[in-house]
């Protein structure tokens, strides 16, 4: 950190379930999932873009960071270790304008289809996809000296299905930044923290610059869903068998309801409660404070032939349950089991009928 004069984003929260709902706020300044904070008695913030808005039309009319740099004359590099990009996955239009002059994707597509090439670059060399991406990025950084450059490198495979791979990337990531630090360090050393208001009504506050005095940065004041807030709250395991059963049944009914509401229920295996239900109850830190409701993190599996392990916050008030989050988090790998779904938000939920 100190040797590279880098900036650590402390308490950085994700705001969505996976890559896309986090990439859109980062790169386009638009949300694709609702910001639900019922637990904090804060009104839900509806998403800026619906599925039809961000998938079924081109996005060139929305300011997009890579294209803004391209317009400014930067040389552009893009690397994502997947056949589709953040904006295109799984079958969306993305931008009509080409984003990058230099792209890793053609090589990635060949690696998927050419076993001999894959053996040379990966299997036979004890390397993972991020190794090739960082090599390619290093060549781009060192090319055409004097030209301003912009690179968007999105490492997916390193920890998407197996977090153990993340530690295999430590040395290579460190080496990349170490080997490329001197020639590409800005004169400001990342210390320019002056705030420049670009909109009359900005949301949240900046991680990069000092914001207005008196504005607290918390999960309550920022557009962060409660279920993704990194603040640590005390919780205790629920041991009441009857309560666990009721929580599990409620959660699985709501999960099945998502498929029904999207008119895709017939394409998916029926969702019913599995043999695993667990819950943690949030505990009030101050005994003098009384809650009007109880809040639980509920984790459950669905019964075969459907597949999946999910988690969702549930609120109980006067014996009645309601969801306290907008998205069910899929906790296990689902692979291609949901590929019959056009909408990517439904793929983790649906186990497609076979035959």
VMD Tcl script that draws the C-alpha trace (Angstrom):
set ca {
  {0.00 0.00 0.00}
  {2.53 2.61 1.14}
  {5.28 1.62 -1.28}
  {2.88 1.93 -4.21}
  {1.34 5.15 -2.83}
  {-2.07 3.61 -3.41}
  {-5.43 4.58 -1.96}
  {-7.38 2.03 0.07}
  {-11.16 2.27 -0.17}
  {-12.07 1.47 3.42}
  {-15.50 -0.02 4.07}
  {-16.30 -0.16 0.38}
  {-19.73 -1.77 -0.03}
  {-21.16 -3.58 -2.97}
  {-24.67 -2.47 -3.88}
  {-25.90 -5.46 -5.87}
  {-25.90 -9.22 -6.05}
  {-23.16 -9.77 -8.66}
  {-21.02 -8.08 -11.32}
  {-23.59 -6.18 -13.38}
  {-25.54 -4.36 -10.60}
  {-22.21 -3.22 -9.17}
  {-20.64 -2.29 -12.51}
  {-23.51 -0.06 -13.65}
  {-23.34 2.35 -10.66}
  {-19.54 2.36 -10.93}
  {-19.21 2.95 -14.68}
  {-22.52 4.55 -15.70}
  {-23.79 6.07 -12.45}
  {-27.08 4.14 -12.77}
  {-28.58 1.43 -10.56}
  {-30.25 -1.73 -11.90}
  {-31.53 -3.10 -8.57}
  {-33.68 -1.46 -5.91}
  {-31.99 -0.03 -2.81}
  {-34.05 -1.64 -0.01}
  {-33.55 -0.34 3.53}
  {-36.84 -1.15 5.24}
  {-34.91 -2.21 8.33}
  {-33.65 1.36 8.74}
  {-37.12 2.83 8.10}
  {-35.80 4.42 4.92}
  {-37.96 4.42 1.76}
  {-36.91 2.02 -1.00}
  {-35.06 3.66 -3.88}
  {-36.28 2.16 -7.14}
  {-33.63 1.26 -9.76}
  {-32.70 3.87 -12.33}
  {-32.84 1.34 -15.16}
  {-35.25 -1.53 -15.70}
  {-34.19 -4.71 -17.50}
  {-35.67 -3.32 -20.71}
  {-33.78 -0.04 -20.20}
  {-30.32 -1.57 -19.74}
  {-30.59 -4.64 -21.94}
  {-32.92 -4.13 -24.91}
  {-31.50 -0.83 -26.14}
  {-28.09 0.72 -26.75}
  {-26.60 2.68 -23.85}
  {-24.57 5.26 -25.79}
  {-26.75 8.13 -24.52}
  {-25.69 7.47 -20.89}
  {-22.26 8.79 -19.82}
  {-20.03 5.70 -19.61}
  {-16.56 6.12 -18.12}
  {-14.58 4.14 -20.77}
  {-16.22 6.02 -23.66}
  {-15.65 9.36 -21.90}
  {-11.91 8.59 -21.79}
  {-11.99 7.46 -25.41}
  {-13.56 10.78 -26.44}
  {-10.76 12.56 -24.56}
  {-8.16 10.85 -26.76}
  {-6.98 8.03 -24.51}
  {-5.80 4.71 -25.90}
  {-8.24 2.08 -24.69}
  {-7.73 -1.44 -23.34}
  {-10.40 -3.87 -22.16}
  {-10.04 -7.30 -20.56}
  {-12.83 -9.47 -19.17}
  {-12.41 -13.22 -18.81}
  {-15.84 -14.07 -20.17}
  {-17.31 -14.33 -23.65}
  {-19.75 -11.48 -22.93}
  {-18.94 -8.12 -21.37}
  {-20.42 -6.47 -18.29}
  {-22.80 -4.48 -20.49}
  {-23.65 -7.30 -22.91}
  {-24.19 -10.28 -20.61}
  {-26.05 -12.49 -21.35}
  {-27.64 -11.17 -24.56}
  {-27.92 -7.39 -24.10}
  {-27.02 -4.68 -26.63}
  {-24.45 -2.72 -24.62}
  {-23.01 0.23 -26.55}
  {-23.11 0.69 -30.30}
  {-19.74 2.46 -30.29}
  {-16.69 0.27 -29.95}
  {-15.21 0.81 -26.50}
  {-11.64 -0.51 -26.81}
  {-8.98 -0.59 -29.53}
  {-7.14 -3.32 -27.63}
  {-9.21 -6.23 -26.33}
  {-8.39 -9.48 -24.55}
  {-11.68 -11.14 -25.62}
  {-10.53 -12.68 -28.96}
  {-7.77 -14.60 -27.18}
  {-10.16 -15.64 -24.42}
  {-12.61 -17.03 -26.97}
  {-9.84 -19.04 -28.64}
  {-8.68 -20.43 -25.29}
  {-12.16 -21.81 -24.65}
  {-12.27 -23.66 -27.97}
  {-8.63 -24.61 -28.66}
  {-7.33 -27.30 -26.27}
  {-3.76 -27.05 -27.55}
  {-3.67 -23.29 -27.07}
  {-5.21 -23.67 -23.61}
  {-2.55 -26.20 -22.65}
  {0.24 -23.85 -23.75}
  {-1.04 -20.78 -21.91}
  {-2.88 -22.28 -18.93}
  {-2.95 -25.96 -17.99}
  {0.57 -26.81 -19.10}
  {2.03 -23.70 -17.48}
  {0.16 -23.92 -14.13}
  {-1.45 -20.56 -14.79}
  {-4.96 -19.15 -14.49}
  {-6.78 -16.70 -16.75}
  {-5.78 -13.68 -14.69}
  {-2.11 -14.47 -15.45}
  {-2.67 -13.94 -19.18}
  {-4.80 -10.85 -18.60}
  {-2.12 -9.19 -16.46}
  {0.59 -10.06 -19.00}
  {-1.48 -8.49 -21.77}
  {-2.23 -5.42 -19.63}
  {1.49 -4.95 -18.87}
  {2.30 -4.93 -22.59}
  {-0.40 -2.31 -23.18}
  {0.85 -0.11 -20.33}
  {4.43 -0.18 -21.66}
  {3.47 0.46 -25.30}
  {3.32 3.85 -27.07}
  {5.16 5.87 -24.45}
  {3.73 9.32 -23.87}
  {0.15 8.49 -24.86}
  {-2.55 8.68 -22.17}
  {-4.05 5.26 -21.55}
  {-7.22 3.86 -20.00}
  {-7.70 0.19 -19.09}
  {-10.73 -1.64 -17.74}
  {-9.68 -5.07 -16.45}
  {-12.44 -7.16 -14.86}
  {-11.08 -10.35 -13.25}
  {-14.00 -12.78 -12.90}
  {-12.67 -16.33 -12.99}
  {-10.14 -15.83 -10.20}
  {-12.81 -16.05 -7.48}
  {-16.20 -16.46 -9.17}
  {-16.71 -20.15 -8.41}
  {-13.85 -20.86 -6.00}
  {-12.41 -18.28 -3.60}
  {-9.28 -20.42 -3.13}
  {-8.03 -19.13 -6.49}
  {-7.98 -15.60 -5.11}
  {-4.84 -16.33 -3.10}
  {-3.10 -17.68 -6.20}
  {-3.37 -14.21 -7.67}
  {-1.71 -12.35 -4.79}
  {1.87 -12.51 -6.08}
  {0.99 -11.79 -9.71}
  {-1.18 -8.80 -8.81}
  {1.54 -7.43 -6.53}
  {4.19 -7.94 -9.21}
  {2.07 -6.18 -11.83}
  {1.64 -3.04 -9.74}
  {5.26 -3.11 -8.58}
  {6.67 -3.43 -12.10}
  {4.46 -0.70 -13.53}
  {4.39 1.83 -10.72}
  {7.03 4.42 -11.68}
  {6.22 5.38 -15.26}
  {2.48 5.59 -14.67}
  {2.23 7.34 -11.31}
  {0.30 10.66 -11.58}
  {2.09 13.80 -10.43}
  {-0.57 14.32 -7.76}
  {0.27 10.94 -6.16}
  {-3.50 10.43 -5.78}
  {-3.58 13.25 -3.21}
  {-5.92 15.64 -5.04}
  {-9.00 15.48 -2.81}
  {-10.73 18.69 -3.92}
  {-14.43 18.15 -4.51}
  {-15.92 19.37 -7.78}
  {-19.70 19.26 -7.91}
  {-20.81 18.12 -11.37}
  {-24.52 17.62 -10.66}
  {-27.01 19.75 -8.76}
  {-28.29 16.73 -6.86}
  {-25.50 14.15 -6.36}
  {-26.29 10.93 -4.55}
  {-24.20 9.72 -1.65}
  {-20.67 11.02 -1.18}
  {-17.33 10.55 -2.83}
  {-14.71 7.98 -1.91}
  {-12.12 9.97 -3.84}
  {-12.70 13.52 -2.61}
  {-13.71 15.32 0.55}
  {-17.44 15.89 0.60}
  {-19.51 18.59 2.30}
  {-18.96 19.01 6.02}
  {-21.61 17.45 8.21}
  {-22.56 14.69 5.74}
  {-22.06 11.33 7.42}
  {-21.14 8.35 5.29}
  {-23.22 5.43 6.59}
  {-25.31 2.67 5.06}
  {-28.37 4.68 6.08}
  {-27.38 7.91 4.32}
  {-25.80 6.29 1.24}
  {-27.62 4.31 -1.47}
  {-26.51 0.93 -0.11}
  {-29.00 -1.95 0.40}
  {-29.08 -3.12 4.01}
  {-28.27 -6.72 3.05}
  {-24.92 -5.63 1.57}
  {-23.89 -3.19 4.30}
  {-20.46 -4.12 5.67}
  {-21.24 -2.80 9.16}
  {-21.02 -5.58 11.73}
  {-24.17 -6.26 13.76}
  {-24.49 -8.70 16.61}
  {-26.57 -11.77 15.71}
  {-27.57 -14.96 17.47}
  {-28.54 -18.33 16.02}
  {-32.24 -19.21 15.97}
  {-32.86 -22.59 17.61}
  {-36.69 -22.54 17.67}
  {-37.59 -25.36 15.23}
  {-41.10 -24.05 14.58}
  {-39.84 -20.53 13.86}
  {-37.13 -21.87 11.54}
  {-39.74 -23.86 9.64}
  {-41.98 -20.81 9.24}
  {-39.10 -18.61 8.10}
  {-37.97 -21.21 5.57}
  {-41.45 -21.71 4.13}
  {-42.01 -17.96 3.82}
  {-38.66 -17.39 2.11}
  {-39.09 -20.23 -0.38}
  {-42.61 -19.05 -1.26}
  {-41.25 -15.60 -2.06}
  {-38.44 -17.13 -4.12}
  {-40.91 -19.20 -6.15}
  {-43.06 -16.08 -6.55}
  {-40.30 -14.33 -8.50}
  {-40.49 -16.96 -11.25}
  {-44.29 -16.82 -11.22}
  {-44.35 -13.01 -11.47}
  {-42.00 -13.15 -14.47}
  {-44.14 -15.82 -16.21}
  {-41.28 -18.33 -16.42}
  {-42.46 -20.81 -13.78}
  {-43.23 -23.49 -16.40}
  {-39.62 -23.45 -17.65}
  {-38.11 -24.15 -14.22}
  {-38.15 -27.01 -11.74}
  {-40.68 -26.44 -8.96}
  {-39.21 -24.57 -5.99}
  {-39.94 -26.15 -2.62}
  {-38.18 -26.03 0.73}
  {-35.16 -28.32 1.07}
  {-33.68 -30.04 4.10}
  {-31.54 -27.13 5.28}
  {-32.88 -24.00 6.98}
  {-30.84 -21.74 9.26}
  {-31.46 -18.27 10.62}
  {-29.67 -15.62 12.63}
  {-31.55 -12.96 14.59}
  {-30.18 -9.44 14.86}
  {-29.60 -8.36 18.45}
  {-30.14 -4.79 19.65}
  {-26.83 -3.55 21.15}
  {-28.55 -1.44 23.81}
  {-31.04 -3.20 26.08}
  {-32.91 0.09 26.58}
  {-33.85 0.18 22.90}
  {-36.89 -1.81 21.83}
  {-37.56 -2.90 18.28}
  {-41.02 -2.92 16.76}
  {-40.04 -6.00 14.75}
  {-37.50 -8.83 14.65}
  {-34.98 -9.14 11.84}
  {-33.47 -12.40 10.60}
  {-30.91 -13.49 8.04}
  {-32.46 -16.66 6.60}
  {-30.41 -19.27 4.71}
  {-32.11 -22.23 3.05}
  {-31.83 -24.86 0.33}
  {-34.49 -25.87 -2.19}
  {-35.54 -29.46 -2.78}
  {-34.52 -31.44 -5.87}
  {-34.95 -31.44 -8.80}
  {-34.54 -27.69 -8.25}
  {-31.10 -26.68 -7.01}
  {-29.73 -23.89 -4.90}
  {-28.77 -22.45 -1.54}
  {-30.05 -18.94 -0.88}
  {-29.99 -16.16 1.70}
  {-32.40 -13.28 2.30}
  {-33.14 -10.91 5.23}
  {-36.67 -11.32 6.62}
  {-38.51 -8.98 8.98}
  {-41.19 -10.20 11.42}
  {-43.69 -7.75 12.89}
  {-46.67 -8.86 14.99}
  {-46.23 -12.42 13.81}
  {-46.21 -11.53 10.09}
  {-43.20 -11.87 7.79}
  {-41.99 -9.60 5.01}
  {-38.80 -9.52 2.95}
  {-36.25 -6.97 4.12}
  {-34.16 -7.24 0.94}
  {-34.83 -7.07 -2.79}
  {-32.50 -9.84 -3.98}
  {-32.07 -13.47 -2.96}
  {-28.33 -14.16 -2.78}
  {-27.35 -17.47 -4.40}
  {-24.64 -18.98 -2.18}
  {-23.60 -21.97 -4.29}
  {-22.51 -22.47 -7.88}
  {-25.29 -22.65 -10.46}
  {-23.26 -22.90 -13.68}
  {-25.49 -23.37 -16.73}
  {-28.54 -24.59 -14.79}
  {-30.39 -21.33 -15.43}
  {-29.36 -20.73 -19.04}
  {-32.96 -21.00 -20.29}
  {-33.64 -17.62 -18.65}
  {-33.14 -14.49 -20.77}
  {-32.91 -12.18 -17.77}
  {-29.64 -12.67 -15.90}
  {-31.32 -11.87 -12.55}
  {-33.46 -15.03 -12.96}
  {-30.61 -17.41 -13.81}
  {-29.46 -18.00 -10.21}
  {-33.07 -18.77 -9.19}
  {-34.25 -21.06 -11.99}
  {-33.18 -24.68 -12.48}
  {-34.22 -25.20 -16.09}
  {-36.40 -28.20 -16.93}
  {-34.50 -30.75 -19.01}
  {-35.84 -32.48 -22.08}
}
mol new
graphics top color blue
foreach p $ca { graphics top sphere $p radius 0.5 }
foreach p [lrange $ca 0 end-1] q [lrange $ca 1 end] { graphics top cylinder $p $q radius 0.2 }
display resetview
